[in-house]
């Protein structure tokens, strides 16, 4: 029996195939009103997308907007792999980790 590969073991093509499959499953889950399943699939897709990004493009101490949560901002304390550890500016100050694919660089005026 072949074990499932981790996202960190997949190449770019395999990651893109996985993201497409997860997106399609999420679309079907949404159509069927399966809210919990939709949330899980969206989180998996975000994780897979994180492996397509370069963690070096994200800097400690900088503030990013949280994708999918307008008006929510996240300050990075440090990075560990494809996870940014820090806290939400509007939150309770409790440290959490987000996949870097959920962080959007703030527009400079």
C-alpha positions in Angstrom: 0.0 0.0 0.0 1.4 3.3 -1.0 1.4 6.1 1.5 0.1 9.5 0.7 2.8 12.1 0.1 3.2 15.1 2.2 2.8 18.5 0.5 6.4 19.2 1.2 7.3 16.1 -0.9 5.3 17.2 -3.9 6.8 19.1 -6.9 5.2 22.2 -8.3 3.1 20.3 -10.9 1.8 17.8 -8.3 0.9 20.7 -5.9 -1.0 22.5 -8.6 -2.9 19.2 -9.4 -3.7 18.8 -5.7 -4.9 22.4 -5.4 -7.2 21.9 -8.5 -8.7 18.7 -7.1 -9.3 20.3 -3.7 -10.9 23.3 -5.3 -13.2 21.1 -7.2 -14.1 19.1 -4.1 -14.7 22.4 -2.2 -17.0 23.6 -5.0 -19.1 20.4 -4.7 -19.1 20.6 -0.9 -20.4 24.2 -1.1 -23.1 23.2 -3.6 -24.3 20.4 -1.2 -24.3 22.7 1.8 -21.5 20.8 3.5 -20.0 23.7 5.4 -17.6 21.7 7.6 -16.2 19.8 4.6 -15.9 23.0 2.7 -13.8 24.6 5.5 -11.5 21.6 5.7 -10.9 21.5 1.9 -10.3 25.3 1.8 -7.7 24.9 4.6 -6.0 22.0 2.8 -5.8 24.1 -0.5 -4.3 27.0 1.5 -1.7 24.6 2.9 -0.8 23.3 -0.6 -0.6 26.8 -2.0 1.8 27.7 0.8 4.3 25.2 -0.6 4.3 27.1 -3.9 5.5 30.3 -2.2 9.0 31.3 -1.0 9.0 31.8 2.8 11.9 34.3 2.4 9.4 36.7 0.8 7.7 37.1 4.2 9.5 39.1 6.9 9.4 39.0 10.7 8.0 42.2 12.1 6.0 43.0 9.1 2.2 43.3 9.0 0.1 41.5 6.3 -3.6 41.4 5.5 -5.2 38.0 6.1 -6.6 36.7 2.8 -10.3 35.9 3.0 -10.8 38.0 6.2 -11.0 41.7 5.0 -9.8 44.2 7.6 -7.9 41.5 9.6 -4.2 42.1 9.9 -1.4 39.7 11.1 2.0 40.6 12.4 4.7 38.0 11.9 7.0 37.2 14.8 8.9 34.4 13.0 8.6 31.8 10.3 8.8 28.1 10.6 8.7 26.4 7.2 5.6 27.7 5.4 4.0 28.9 8.6 4.1 32.4 9.8 3.8 32.6 13.6 2.5 35.8 15.1 -0.8 37.4 16.1 -3.8 39.2 14.7 -3.8 42.9 15.4 -7.5 42.9 16.1 -7.3 39.7 18.2 -6.5 39.0 21.8 -2.7 39.0 21.2 -2.5 35.2 21.4 0.1 33.7 19.2 -1.1 31.6 16.2 0.3 30.1 13.0 -1.0 30.8 9.5 0.1 29.3 6.2 1.9 32.0 4.3 -0.5 31.6 1.5 -3.1 33.3 3.6 -1.0 36.5 4.0 -1.3 39.4 1.5 1.3 42.2 1.4 -0.2 45.5 2.3 -0.5 48.0 -0.6 2.0 50.9 -0.2 0.4 54.3 -0.9 
